[in-house]
Amino acid sequence: MSDALKEKPNAESLPKSNGAAVLIDGHYAPPPADKDGKLWVRTSARIEAEPQQCYDIWRDLENIPSWQEEIVEVRRTGEKTSHWVMRSGDKTIEWDSEILADEPGKRIAWHSIAGDAQNAGEVIFEKAPTGRGAFVTVLQEFRMGKLATAWETLIGRNPKQAVIENLRHLKAMAETGEIPRIEPQPHGQRGTVGEMKKSLYGEKVPVPSGTKERVSA
């Protein structure tokens, strides 16, 4: 990720340094440090599907509500722009997003350009090292302050954990065409640490619906 995500809206590509797929000694580099009002998260998953299939699911913007948490609508507004709506109960966050780089089957980079959320991201789709399946890596940046409070209040989950969970949902959609829905086990009253973990992991966040028909089409 680089300043191109925020300062060069017409850029066709991004530098490989600081990107989601940058390697150091054969290993993915850690995400940038959280500072200057920014929160970063990088997460990866090996998926039993071809990189192109994973790309197709991610690039199908209108179907994103079926696998990303609390996203209720994504509407294309132009060749590279879209409007996003995140809702929980009567609370809503809306923003506009622009695609900065689009390499079919390989890479998508984007940033927000207006609205309640300030974020930028990049996702890399690669052939798994074993030659079977895909290796998908996501690097996402959130500008904090109002967004962090709104996000955690809205979806009951730390933004970093939300990105991790969404990648798990992508894996399930690519491999099975649907997202498992498992009811949590009941438990007694929790202490302070337990309540913090509940917020971090978002135990009450509804599982996205999943849409097997759209994915397999």
N, C-alpha and C positions, 0 to 999 in steps of 0.2 A: 504494500500500500504506500502511496506517496501523496504529496500535495496536489498532484495532478487530479486526484479524485475530487478536490474542492476548488481548485483554482483554474483548471483547464477543461471546462465543460465540453469542448468540442474535440478533446483528445481522442484519437482512435485506438491507442494502446497505452499501456502503463509500463514503466520500467520494471524489470524483473527483480531488482533489489528491493527488499522489504515487501515483496509480494507474498501471496499465500503459499507459493511453491518454492521459495528460496531455500536452498540447501547449504548446510555447513557441515563439512566432513561426513557427507552422506546421510545427514539427518536434517529434518525440517527445523529451521531456526525458530526460536520462541517468538511469540508476538511481541510487538513493541511494548515498552513499559507503560502502565497506566499513569498518565500525568497530563498537566496542562488542560485539565477538564475533559480528557478523553479516556474512554474505557475500551480496551482491545480484547478480542478473543480469537483464538485460532483453534480449530478442532478438525479432526480427520476421521474418516471411516472407510473401511474396506467393504465394498458392496458387490454382491454376486449378480452383477449386471454389466453390460457394456458401458463405457464412458458416454457414448452417444445417447444411450437410453436415459442415463442419469441427467445429462444435459437437457434432453427433451422435456423431462419432467420439470426441471427448474425453470426452463425458458417458457413454459406454458403458463404465462402470468395469470390468466383468468382462473386457472385451476389451483393456484397456490393456496387459497383458503382451505382446500381439502387436506393439506398436510402441514401447514404452518400454524402455530398456535395463535388463536384469537384474531387472526386475519379474516375478516368477513367479506372483503371485496377488494379485488385488484382490477382496475379498469384501464385499458390502453387509452392514452390520450394523444399519441403520436407514434412515429416510427420507433423512437427510442425512449419515449416517456410514458409514465403510467401514474395513476392515482391510487393510493393505498388507504384502506380503512381498517383500523384495529378497534374492536369493541368488546367490552365485558360488562354485562348489565346495562346501565344507562351511561356508562363512561366510554368516551370515544377519543382516539387519536387518529388524525388524518395527515397525510403528507404526499408530496409529489416526488417521484424518483426518475432518474435518467440513467440509461445504460451508456457506459463509457467505452466498454470493450466487449465484443461479442464474437467469439471464435467457436463456431459450432463443434460440439463434441470435445472441446478443450477448456474453454474459459469464458467467464462472464464477470464484468466489473461494473459497479454502479455507485451512485451517490444520490442523496436526497437534495432537492433543489428548492423546496418550499414546504411550509406546513409546520406541524407540531414536533416532528422528529428530525433530528440531524444525525444522519448515519451514512456510512459508506462501506462497501464490501467488495470482496472478490472471491470467486469460487473456481477451483481448478479441478478438471476431470482428467484423470490419467489412467492408463492401463496398470493394473495391479502388478507388483514386482514378480509375482508367480506366473504372470501371463494369463491368469483367469480372473475375470471380474474387473472392477474399477476401484481406484483409490481417489476419494473425493476430499478435498481440503478447502475449508472455509476460513477466511480471515475477515473479521468485521470490526468496524470502529463505531463507537457511539460517543457523541458529545454529551456530557453529563449535565448536572444541574436539574433543570425542569424535566428533561426527558427521563432521567434515571428515576426520579420520584414518580412521574406519571406511569412509566412502564411497570415498575414494581407494584404500584397501587392498582394498576389496571389488570395485569395478568397474574399478580401474586407470585412472580418468579424473577430472580435476578436476571438481567439481560444476558449475561454470559451463559447461564444455564439454559436460557430459552434457545440460544443458537445451537447449543449441544443437542437439546431435545429435538429441534427441527431437523437436524441432520439425521438423527435416529429415525424420525418419521420418513424422511426421504429414502433411507435404506429400506424400511419396511415397504414403502410404496413400490420401489424399484424391484424388490425381490419377490413380493407376494401380491402386489396390486391393492393392498389394503393395510390399514394400521391396526394392530391389536388393541383391543379395548378390555382392560383388566381392572376390575373394581378393587380399590385398596382395602387391606384388612383393617377392621375396626381396632381402635386402641383407646386406652384411657387418657386422662388429662396429662398434658405434657408440661415439662418445665420450660425455663427460658431457652435453653439450648435446643430443645425439641421444637419449640415454636420458630426459632431462627432457621432450623433445617427445613421446616415445613414451608417457610417463605422462600428459601433458597431454591428448593427443588420443586416448588409449585405443585404440591400434592393435589390441590383442588382445581388445577387448571384443566378445563375440558380437553379431551383428546380430539384432534381434528377428525372430521368425518371419514376421510379417505374416499377415493372414487376409483374403484377398480376399472370401470368401463373406460373412463377417459385415459387412464394410463396405458391400458393395453391396446387402445385403438391405433 
